């Protein structure tokens, strides 16, 4: 029967089911960045062609690419200190002797995407500090025509260093328009480049400029220590900016960046790193690896690539999580994130949510939550209706095992400076519907469940 339905609508299959319908930033970006990921010289990343190609090879060899980390972002200090009139800004020839297009092509052959740092100012952040790397002031369009149109850059970070107050009012929109023009000239989709608005101090969400961004920074550089990143998240939550993140928007989905992760840099324990990875996944934050993956430890690699944690990070519904409880005295946090009814690769539908029990104290604590608490907030309405009188299956995603069925609440011991990340699932009642109840999308794309198909 499925074969008959597919043949019947073969002519329209491509229209409804083409992968082109997936917009570039429809899930929080995953990748690697040179900002923390390489050693620094005079405060700036030691970026060069040889190193970036070695990093790319390591991304493949370690399995990070196959886990979803496909962006290699080259941060500040890649640019030349001079430019030719009428031509876009090239890479520093001493660092990139074969040019940045060669690097982009090398990455593309490995199914990786090149990301670059830029600024519409006179100099980059590094250049402003004295090393002389140029920004795009007066040359914005020709630079982006080169990077996006010719090199195929797929991720662009706009840090707006060395700009005036008046320039900063329009800097985010100016870069977006330049990206659009570059893509139009190449007949490419306008949402095929992920655009990051990086300077959190400008708070682009306050004046509507976040509408131009796929990613915006909401914090300063986050230190590689447990208390530091927790306090940074606390400050962001006061602004309630993460409510603006998620699917939709003129240029695809939009995500709040809480800075790159440095899991494996030895500034924290493994438990602390797991807790940070958990919270970034709950927040639907972009995850960029900030360590040298050529020498990454097995333990750090396991944290970055845990498939059940990444499934939460990359959940198809794209609804960011939120904190439902903050016990300041005991220093305990409870976070929840609504999840799609059906995980990728599954057929059956459930009410699902991710739960993080985060113990920020220095003592082992018993942490608990009632299902009525979990059901609060954006995106939890259907879960609330279904879970009210039902038992909930609880699964620990770090230990990769089910913990059992619980009727009204759940408790567990949580180590100091650690988090327990859970997926909660309430099974839906099976229903029998005639074929006419299926949507055209389900029929054409063959994504309906056998339980929903009941031809009479």
C-alpha positions in Angstrom: 0.0 0.0 0.0 2.8 2.4 0.8 4.4 1.7 -2.6 1.1 2.5 -4.3 0.7 5.8 -2.5 4.3 6.8 -3.4 3.9 6.0 -7.1 0.6 7.8 -7.2 2.1 11.1 -6.1 5.6 10.7 -7.6 5.4 13.9 -9.6 4.9 16.0 -6.5 7.2 14.1 -4.2 10.1 16.4 -4.8 8.1 19.5 -4.1 6.9 18.3 -0.7 9.9 16.2 0.5 12.9 17.9 -0.9 15.7 18.4 1.6 15.9 22.0 0.4 13.0 22.7 2.7 15.3 22.3 5.7 16.7 25.8 6.4 20.3 26.2 7.3 19.9 27.2 11.0 16.8 25.2 11.8 18.7 23.5 14.6 21.4 25.1 16.9 24.7 25.0 15.0 27.4 22.5 15.9 31.0 23.1 15.1 34.5 23.9 16.2 36.1 27.4 16.7 39.7 28.5 16.8 39.0 31.1 19.5 39.7 28.8 22.4 40.6 25.8 20.2 44.1 26.9 19.3 47.0 28.3 21.4 47.1 32.1 21.4 49.9 34.5 20.5 49.7 38.0 21.9 46.1 37.1 22.9 44.9 36.0 19.5 44.5 32.5 18.0 47.5 31.0 16.2 45.5 30.4 13.0 47.1 29.1 9.9 46.4 26.9 6.9 48.2 23.8 8.1 46.6 23.8 11.5 43.0 24.3 10.1 43.4 21.4 7.7 44.8 19.2 10.5 41.8 20.2 12.6 39.5 19.3 9.8 41.1 15.9 9.5 40.7 15.3 13.2 37.1 16.3 13.1 36.5 13.4 10.6 38.9 10.9 12.3 37.4 11.4 15.8 33.8 11.1 14.6 32.9 14.6 15.5 31.8 15.5 12.0 29.5 12.4 11.8 28.1 13.4 15.2 27.0 16.7 13.6 29.9 19.1 14.2 30.3 20.3 10.6 31.3 24.0 10.9 35.0 25.0 11.3 34.9 28.6 12.4 38.2 30.5 11.9 38.0 33.4 14.3 40.0 36.6 14.3 43.6 37.0 13.0 43.1 35.2 9.7 42.9 38.5 7.7 45.5 40.3 5.7 46.9 43.7 6.9 46.6 45.1 3.3 44.1 44.9 0.5 44.0 45.5 -3.3 41.6 48.1 -4.6 38.4 46.7 -5.9 39.0 43.2 -4.5 37.7 41.5 -1.4 39.8 41.1 1.7 42.1 38.1 1.4 43.7 35.9 4.1 47.1 36.7 5.5 49.4 35.1 2.9 52.1 34.1 5.4 49.5 32.1 7.4 47.4 30.8 4.4 49.9 30.5 1.5 47.3 28.9 -0.8 44.5 31.3 0.1 41.3 30.8 2.0 39.4 29.4 -1.0 41.8 26.5 -0.9 40.9 25.9 2.7 37.2 26.2 2.0 37.5 23.7 -0.9 39.5 21.3 1.4 36.8 21.5 4.0 34.0 21.0 1.5 35.6 17.8 0.2 35.3 16.5 3.8 31.7 17.6 4.0 32.6 20.4 6.4 31.7 24.1 6.2 34.0 27.1 6.6 33.1 29.8 9.0 34.8 33.2 9.3 35.1 36.1 11.6 34.5 39.6 10.3 33.8 43.2 11.4 32.5 46.2 9.4 35.0 48.4 11.3 38.4 49.7 10.1 40.3 46.9 11.8 39.4 43.5 13.3 39.6 43.1 17.1 43.2 41.8 16.7 44.0 44.6 14.2 42.7 47.2 16.6 44.9 45.8 19.3 48.0 46.5 17.1 48.5 43.6 14.8 46.9 45.4 11.8 44.4 42.9 10.5 41.8 44.8 8.5 38.1 45.0 8.8 35.6 45.6 6.1 35.0 49.4 6.5 34.1 50.8 3.1 34.5 47.4 1.5 31.7 45.4 3.1 29.9 44.2 -0.1 33.1 43.3 -2.0 34.4 41.4 0.9 31.2 39.4 1.5 30.9 38.8 -2.3 34.3 37.1 -2.2 33.8 35.1 1.1 30.2 34.0 0.6 29.8 34.2 -3.2 33.2 32.7 -4.3 34.7 30.9 -1.3 31.4 29.4 -0.1 31.6 30.5 3.5 28.6 29.1 5.3 29.0 30.7 8.8 29.8 34.4 9.3 30.5 35.9 12.7 30.1 39.7 12.9 32.0 41.0 15.9 31.6 44.7 15.0 35.0 45.6 16.6 36.4 49.1 15.9 33.1 50.6 14.9 31.5 54.0 15.8 28.3 54.3 17.8 26.4 55.3 14.6 27.8 52.4 12.7 26.8 50.0 15.4 23.1 51.0 15.1 23.0 49.4 11.6 26.0 47.1 11.6 24.0 43.9 12.0 21.5 44.8 9.3 24.3 46.0 6.9 26.1 42.7 7.0 22.9 40.7 6.5 22.0 42.8 3.5 25.5 42.3 2.1 25.1 38.5 2.6 21.7 38.6 0.8 23.1 40.4 -2.2 26.1 38.0 -2.4 23.8 35.0 -2.3 21.3 36.5 -4.8 24.1 37.1 -7.3 25.1 33.4 -7.0 21.4 32.3 -7.2 21.8 30.8 -3.7 19.1 30.6 -1.0 19.1 33.6 1.3 19.1 31.3 4.4 22.1 29.2 3.3 24.5 31.2 5.4 24.3 31.1 9.2 24.9 34.7 10.5 26.1 35.4 14.0 25.7 38.8 15.6 28.5 38.5 18.2 28.8 41.6 20.4 26.5 40.9 23.4 27.1 44.4 24.8 25.0 45.9 22.0 22.0 43.7 23.0 20.6 43.5 19.5 17.4 41.9 20.8 16.5 45.2 22.5 16.2 47.2 19.2 15.0 44.5 16.9 18.3 43.9 15.1 18.2 40.3 16.3 15.8 39.8 13.4 18.7 39.8 11.1 20.7 37.1 13.0 20.6 33.4 13.1 22.8 33.4 16.2 23.4 36.2 18.7 25.8 36.3 21.7 24.1 36.8 25.0 27.1 36.8 27.3 30.8 37.8 27.5 33.5 35.2 27.1 32.6 32.4 29.6 35.4 31.2 31.8 36.3 27.5 32.0 35.0 27.0 35.5 31.8 25.7 37.0 30.8 28.8 39.0 31.8 31.1 36.1 29.5 29.7 33.4 26.6 29.2 35.9 26.8 32.9 36.9 26.9 33.9 33.2 23.7 32.0 32.5 22.1 33.5 35.6 22.8 37.0 34.2 21.3 36.1 30.8 18.2 34.6 32.4 17.4 37.9 34.0 17.1 39.5 30.6 14.8 36.7 29.4 16.4 37.0 26.0 16.3 33.2 25.3 12.5 33.5 24.8 13.3 35.0 21.4 15.2 31.9 20.3 13.8 29.1 18.2 12.3 28.4 14.8 10.8 31.1 12.6 12.2 34.5 11.7 12.9 36.0 8.3 16.2 34.2 7.9 15.6 30.9 9.5 15.8 29.9 13.1 17.5 32.1 15.7 19.6 30.9 18.7 21.2 32.5 21.8 24.9 31.8 22.0 26.3 31.4 25.5 29.9 31.1 24.2 32.0 28.2 23.0 32.6 25.1 25.2 36.0 24.2 26.5 35.2 20.6 27.5 38.6 18.9 27.8 40.7 22.0 28.7 41.1 20.6 32.3 39.6 23.7 33.9 36.7 21.5 35.3 36.0 18.0 36.3 34.2 15.6 34.0 31.0 15.9 36.1 31.2 19.7 35.7 31.7 19.4 31.9 28.8 17.0 31.6 26.6 19.5 33.5 27.7 22.3 31.2 27.0 20.3 28.0 23.6 19.4 29.5 22.6 23.0 30.2 23.8 24.2 26.7 21.6 21.4 25.2 18.6 22.4 27.4 19.0 26.0 26.4 19.1 25.1 22.7 22.4 27.0 22.5 24.9 26.5 19.6 27.7 24.2 20.6 31.1 25.0 19.3 34.1 23.0 20.5 36.8 25.2 22.0 39.7 22.7 22.3 42.3 21.3 20.0 40.6 18.2 18.6 43.9 16.8 17.4 44.7 16.0 21.0 41.2 15.7 22.5 40.8 13.2 25.3 38.6 10.2 25.0 36.5 11.4 27.9 35.9 14.9 26.4 35.0 13.3 23.1 32.4 11.1 24.7 30.8 14.2 26.3 30.7 16.0 23.0 29.3 13.1 21.0 26.8 11.5 23.4 23.9 10.8 20.9 21.1 11.1 23.5 22.4 14.5 24.7 22.8 15.7 21.1 19.3 14.6 20.4 18.1 17.0 23.0 20.3 19.8 21.7 19.1 19.2 18.1 15.4 18.5 18.8 13.3 19.3 15.8 10.8 21.5 17.5 13.5 24.0 18.4 11.9 25.2 21.7 14.5 26.5 24.1 14.4 25.2 27.7 13.8 27.3 30.8 14.5 27.2 34.5 11.4 26.1 36.6 13.1 26.2 40.0 16.0 28.0 41.6 16.8 27.2 45.3 19.3 29.9 46.1 19.9 28.7 49.6 20.7 25.2 48.6 22.1 26.2 45.2 20.0 23.8 43.2 18.5 24.4 39.8 15.8 22.5 37.8 15.6 23.1 34.1 13.1 21.7 31.6 12.9 21.7 27.8 9.9 20.6 25.7 10.8 18.0 23.1 9.1 16.9 19.9 6.6 14.1 20.1 8.7 11.9 18.0 12.5 11.7 18.2 14.4 11.4 15.0 14.3 7.8 13.7 11.3 6.8 15.9 7.9 5.9 14.6 5.7 6.1 17.7 4.5 9.4 19.2 5.0 10.4 22.8 4.8 13.5 25.0 8.4 14.1 25.8 10.5 16.6 27.8 14.1 17.0 28.9 14.8 17.6 32.5 18.1 18.8 34.1 18.6 18.6 37.9 21.7 20.8 38.5 23.4 20.7 41.8 25.6 23.8 42.0 26.4 23.3 45.7 29.5 21.6 47.1 27.5 18.8 48.8 25.7 15.7 47.5 22.0 16.5 47.4 18.6 14.8 47.0 16.9 16.6 44.2 13.3 16.0 43.2 10.6 17.4 41.0 6.8 17.0 40.6 5.3 16.4 37.2 3.0 19.4 37.8 6.2 21.6 38.0 7.6 20.2 34.8 4.3 21.0 32.9 4.8 24.8 33.3 5.9 27.2 30.6 6.1 27.6 26.8 5.6 24.5 24.8 4.5 22.3 27.7 0.7 22.6 27.2 0.1 19.2 25.5 2.6 17.5 27.8 0.7 18.9 30.8 -2.6 17.6 29.6 -1.3 14.1 28.9 0.9 13.7 32.0 -1.6 14.8 34.6 -3.0 11.3 35.3 -0.3 9.2 33.7 2.9 7.5 34.7 6.1 8.9 33.2 9.0 6.9 31.9 12.3 8.4 33.1 15.6 7.8 31.2 19.1 9.0 32.3 20.8 10.1 29.0 24.3 10.1 30.4 24.1 6.6 31.8 21.9 5.6 28.8 19.4 3.6 30.8 15.8 3.8 31.9 15.2 4.5 35.6 11.6 3.3 35.7 8.0 4.6 35.6 7.0 7.3 38.1 3.4 8.5 38.8 3.6 12.0 40.3 7.1 12.9 41.0 10.8 11.9 40.9 13.8 12.0 43.2 17.5 11.2 42.8 20.8 11.8 44.5 23.0 14.3 42.6 26.7 14.7 43.2 28.2 18.2 44.0 28.9 20.3 41.0 27.0 17.9 38.7 23.8 17.5 36.8 21.5 14.6 36.1 20.0 14.9 32.6 16.7 13.0 32.0 14.3 12.5 29.2 10.7 12.1 30.4 8.2 10.3 28.2 4.4 9.8 28.4 3.1 7.3 25.9 0.1 8.4 23.9 -3.0 6.2 23.5 -3.1 4.4 20.2 -5.8 5.6 17.8 -7.1 4.2 14.6 -7.8 6.6 11.8 -8.8 6.1 8.2 -6.3 7.0 5.5 -8.1 10.2 4.7 -7.0 11.4 8.1 -3.4 11.5 7.0 -1.9 14.8 5.8 -0.6 15.1 2.2 2.9 15.7 3.6 2.7 12.3 5.5 1.5 10.4 2.4 4.0 11.9 0.0 7.0 11.7 2.3 6.1 8.2 3.7 6.4 9.5 7.2 3.1 8.3 8.7 3.0 5.6 11.3 1.6 2.1 10.5 -0.8 2.6 13.4 -2.4 5.6 11.7 -3.0 3.8 8.4 -6.3 1.9 8.5 -7.8 1.4 5.1 -11.3 -0.1 5.2 
